[in-house]
């Protein structure tokens, strides 16, 4: 299971929680918030070099997947026709 699928599954499960059960919702919220804070606290302890590298990674994260079109086969075919002709 990919990270994206796990996150989607987690959101789906959270949405299924009964809103009338305030304690369960609060417990889930506290757990997620505490987990997210751990990551932030961990990143504060990074050296300046690692911090610089992480900024570059965040800037470029998803750059290749975001630029892909829906019909990549058609784009490839058009590119090859332009480059090599028929």
C-alpha positions in Angstrom: 0.0 0.0 0.0 1.4 3.4 -1.0 1.6 6.4 1.3 -1.0 8.1 -0.7 -3.4 5.2 -0.4 -2.8 5.0 3.3 -3.6 8.7 3.7 -6.7 8.4 1.7 -7.8 5.3 3.7 -7.1 7.2 6.9 -9.2 10.2 5.8 -12.0 7.8 4.7 -11.9 6.1 8.2 -12.0 9.5 9.9 -15.0 10.5 7.9 -16.8 7.4 9.0 -16.4 8.3 12.7 -19.6 9.2 14.4 -19.6 13.0 15.1 -21.8 12.5 18.1 -19.0 10.6 19.9 -16.9 13.6 20.8 -14.3 11.7 22.8 -13.3 9.4 19.9 -13.0 12.3 17.5 -10.9 14.2 20.1 -8.6 11.2 20.7 -8.1 10.9 16.9 -7.4 14.6 16.6 -4.9 14.6 19.4 -3.1 11.6 18.0 -2.7 13.1 14.6 -1.7 16.4 15.9 0.9 14.8 18.2 2.3 12.7 15.4 2.6 15.8 13.1 4.3 17.8 15.8 7.0 15.1 16.2 8.0 15.5 12.6 8.3 19.3 13.1 10.3 18.9 16.2 12.6 16.4 14.6 13.2 18.7 11.7 14.2 21.5 14.1 17.2 19.4 15.1 18.6 19.1 11.6 22.0 20.6 10.7 22.0 23.6 8.4 23.2 21.5 5.5 20.4 18.9 5.9 17.9 21.8 6.3 19.1 23.3 3.0 18.9 19.9 1.3 15.4 19.3 2.6 14.3 22.7 1.2 15.5 21.6 -2.2 13.7 18.2 -1.9 10.4 19.9 -0.9 10.8 22.4 -3.8 11.2 19.6 -6.4 8.9 17.0 -4.8 6.3 15.8 -7.3 7.8 17.9 -10.1 7.8 15.0 -12.5 4.5 13.5 -11.6 2.8 16.9 -11.7 3.9 17.6 -15.3 2.6 14.3 -16.7 -0.4 14.5 -18.9 -3.3 12.1 -18.9 -2.6 10.7 -22.3 1.2 10.2 -22.3 1.1 7.7 -25.2 -0.5 10.2 -27.5 2.1 12.9 -26.4 4.9 10.4 -27.1 3.5 9.6 -30.5 3.2 13.2 -31.4 6.7 13.9 -30.2 8.2 11.1 -32.3 6.2 12.2 -35.4 7.6 15.7 -35.0 11.1 14.5 -34.4 11.4 11.8 -37.0 8.5 12.4 -39.4 6.4 9.6 -40.6 
